[in-house]
Amino acid sequence: MWSYLALTFSLSLVPLAPASLMSGQVSQIADPQPQADLVAMTKGVSITPRFTVTYPDHWFEYSNNQRDYVIIYNQWTSGVYSETAPPYLIKTDVSLQNTSLSEALQIYRDQPGRARRIEEVVVNGRLAVRVWEGSSGWAFPNVLITYIPLEDREVFTIASYYSRQNQYAEATILRVHDSVQLR
């Protein structure tokens, strides 16, 4: 049985027009998923002034005393990897970035093959962009990133890194990303 831990954030969303997000490269908006079962199973809460993200209770949160940046792992780790991370490790970075959504997504326009898939989604009532990346030569070959625009020059980003061997990672990561609450 999963228990979940929560973190917390705040801001207001700037309305987006779907065409403005990725100039035609965005798929259909996904229906928001109800999060009541995640909240009901919350075991503990770690609060930042700006966001809440829920994750399984056996995961580990690392914070370096920055108000708007948290790292979450699904298992204890030193955070040091030689060339590849352990095959079932999931690392999730949660942060606020002082950039516009357009600037955050510019890398995918500059390097069209970098993203395997890009979707426009709704995360707890907020329009967002979700990107699946594949890479080689890095400790984590797969990355799933959700960008949620907040103000003109601020984007909430949750990025999860995982290996191909971890066949259940994506479902868990999506639940974590969909749990985000912004204030």
Buried (B, 14 or more C-beta within 10 A) or exposed (E): EBBBBBBBBEBEBBEBEEEEBBEEBBEEEBEEBEBEEBBEBBEEEBEBEBBBBBBBBEBEBEBEEEEBBBBBBBEEBEEEBEEEBEEBBBBBBBBBBEBBBBEBBEEBEEEEEBBEEBBBBBBBEBBBBBBBBEEEEEBBBBBBBBBBBBEEEBBBBBBBBBBEEBEEBBEBBBBBBBBBBBE
